[in-house]
């Protein structure tokens, strides 16, 4: 959520930001109009209450002076004032509700150095690492490899749960478990994150706090009878760990990592990404979340992004860092880098992490503050998050890049201790 004071004082800058985001639907003008009406109502109510207080004293004085007729006339006038106050209070409740809804639907403001473009065509590759593998045979896509190796069961996944579900079997299931455990070990032992195991179901307020609601309600799964939402990412429960809290001086940055399932209604065109496990409704992801002081936001974004990239490097998987343009920026991010792995079978780049700085956008929604110095006033923290890393796309990259001519797949060396010493999936 944006700062309404900043919005009032920077109307032109706000309009320019919405233009850069290519967002014609954000109700920022409505929010400013409602804010103005809200302040008008409060000013009027304050004046009326002062008048009513003064009138009440006047009625008492007139009664003591036995000026009954004048006292009754003043009572009638005070009654009219009371009715007007009640009417304005009712209007204020309506204005407040519309104002809050409008504010929740306005996206974050992009950082000045975010590439400006209407859509994803303006995304910029700012870093590349590794060389895509070359093969002396025709490389297979992961769905063909998995079928030959009998390690992913697509048919039974669909039988159990419908389209875009699958079953990992044997070495593939173990490979996923190995990746998760290795990711968590690196982040906790080497990168300084604290591991948490959060709920996979959250209340609506948690979704509002991270910006998933109300904007993306149509891609979330929820319980039909109770206020429970299945998390689309661990970012939701982990960010809400500190909702409505004031973090004390000297306790920042706070870095958390969590492995959770993620549930999303993937809406893609028929025929696009329908094969394999690239776009599915349920997947595992290791997520990094940070709470930092504002002056360290960009520095911490670089650290978080490097934490994700280091995993790809140690797995020996070619990747690139992509600076996301304004027209493709997420609703909550002020700046975002995507980490994409090369998949040598389907011959494409697959996003496995989006590393984002939100500034105080989420903190305002979730009311997460910190005290810069003992005894000083509070300020909103900055929040960041990024995948470290997301599955199953890392599995895709391993299967396709490490495949051999006979259809077997070499296990990356760093994972072999987590795979019971297995060197080749055959």
Secondary structure, DSSP 8 states (H G I E B T S, - for coil): ---HHHHHHTHHHHHHHHHHTT-S---HHHHHHHHHHHHHHHHHHHHHHHHHHHHHHHHHHHHHTT-HHHHHHHHHHHHHHHHHHHHHHHHHHHHHHHHHHHHHTS-----TTS---SSGGG-EEEEEES-----SS----HHHHHHHHT-EEHHHHHHHH-TT--EE-THHHHHHHHHHHHHHHHHHHTS--EE----SEE-HHHHHHHT-TTTTGGG--B-SSSS-EE-SSTHHHHHGGGTT-EE-TT---EEEEEEEEEE------TTSS-STTSS-SEEEEEEEEEEE-GGGHHHHHHHHHHHHHHHHHHHT--EEEEE--GGG--SS-SEEEEEEEEETTTTEEEEEEEEEE-TTHHHHHHT-EEESSTTS-EEE-EEEEEEEEETTHHHHHHHHHSB-TTS-EE--GGGGGGGTT--EE-
